[in-house]
Amino acid sequence: MAFPPRLLHDGEETVVDVRPHWTSFSGAALSLVGALAVLNALSAAEAHDLLQLLSAGATLLALARFVARYLRWASTSFVVTDQRLVHRAGVLTKEIVEIPLDRVQAVRFRRSVLGRLLGYGDLLVESGGERGDHRHPVARLPDPVAVQREISRQLAGHGRR
């Protein structure tokens, strides 16, 4: 789901709108596939009913974990506009952090070896405000180099306005 246009200010344009990298729910997906494989193997081997029942229960738990992780992924976004940065997260309870571009002091990213291989990394936005400096981490963004570059481009353009 893209950033809702109704949440944009007058004249504001979305520049970047990304969800966390798919690896955010890959562990839950692998657990579900493993649980299904065990359940299938036990069923094919005609294992004891109690063993199959326990495996079915574990499969349901793995499914619930996968659905929860997927919903969290689907309801999380990081948006860069020409006026601000917005990080939205949460399924039932939304947490929204908005940082006006003129408050952004630094943007850093960190990529692990696996992150470089799979194309994700963590972003750290440092901002200043009336109550002091704040650090806002954004985990597992796809292509954090491009996101950081676009934020820098918007900051440079914002300074000229």
N, C-alpha and C positions, 0 to 999 in steps of 0.2 A: 504494500500500500504506500503510495507516494505521500509526501508531506501535504496535508490538506490545504488547498488554496485559501480557505476561509481563515486560516491561522496566519496568513501573510499580512504585513502592514501595507498600507496604501503605497503603491509604487515599488514594493519590494519584489525581488526576483530570486527564485531558488537557483543556486549555482551547482550544488552537490547535494544529493540525497541518497544515502547508502544505509544498508542494514549491516549488522555484524556479518563477518565471514561465515560461510556454511559450517566451518569446523566447530562453531559454537554448539551445535547439537549433534555432531558426528559421533561422539562417545555414546550418547543415548541411542543413536541409530544402530551402532555396532552391537550394543547390549541387546537391543531388540532382535536383531538378526541372529545373534548367538542363542538367545532364549528360544526363538522359533526353531532353530536348527536342532537344539536339544529336545524340544517337545516333539518335533517330527521324528527324530531318531528313536526316542522312547516309544512313540506310537507305532512306528514301523517294526520295532523289535518286540512289540506286544509286552512291554514291561509291566510290572505290577501296577495296578490301578492307583495306589497311593502315590507311587513315584510319578506317574503321569499327571495326577492331580496337583502335586507339588510343582511340577514343571509348568503346568498351565497357570498356576498362581504366580510363579516367577515371570512368566511371559506377560501376564496382565500388568504386573508391576513395571516391567520394562516398557510396555506400551504406554502406561500412564506417565512414566518419566520422559519418554520420547515426546509425547503430546505436550507436556508441560514445557520442555525445552524448546520445542518448535514454536509454541505460542509466544514464549518469551522472545525468541528470535524475530518472529513476524511482527511483534509489537514494539520493537526497538529500532530507532533510526537516529542517524546523525546527519544534520542538515546544515549546509553553509548557504547563507543568502548574501546578498550584497550589503546587508546591514547588521547581521548577527550570526552567531552559531547557536544551534538548537540541538540538544540531545534529549530524546524522548524514550522512555522505557516503562514497561509495566503492562500487565495484562488486565487485571481488575483495578489496581491502583496505579495511576500514571504518575511518574516522576518526570518533570520537565525542567531542564536547566537551559536557560537562555543567557548568552553572553554577547553583549553589544560589541561590534568590531572595535570600537574605540577603547574598550576595556581590555582587549587581548594584549598581553605583554610578550608571551612566547608560546610557540607550539613546537613540541618535541615528539618524536616517535621512537619506538623501540621495536626491533624485530629479532626474534629468535632465529636459529638456523631453520627450524621447521616452518616458521612464519615466512622466511624468505623463499623456501621451497614451494609453499602452498599459496603465497601471495597475500599474507595478512600481517598485521602488526598492531601495536597499541599506541594510541595518541595521548599526549598529555598537554592540555591547554592550561596555561597559566594566565590568570587575569587579576587585575587590581580593582579595588572598589573602596567604598567608604569604610568598610569594616576590615580592611587589610587585603593581603594577597590571598588568592585561592588557586588551588590546583584541581583540575577536573579531568580524571582519566576516562578514556573511551577505549574499551577493550575490543580486540579482534576486528579492526576495520580492514576491509579489503583495500589493497593498494594504498597504504598510508602515505607513501611518498607523493602520489598524485593529490591526495586530500590535503596534505600539508602545503604543497605547491599552490593549490587553488586558494587556500586560506591566505597564504602570503600574497598572492595576486590581489585578492580582495582587500587585504590590509593596505597594500600600496595604493590601490584605487580609492579606498576610503579616505586615506590621508590627503588626497588631492581635492576632495569635495569640499 
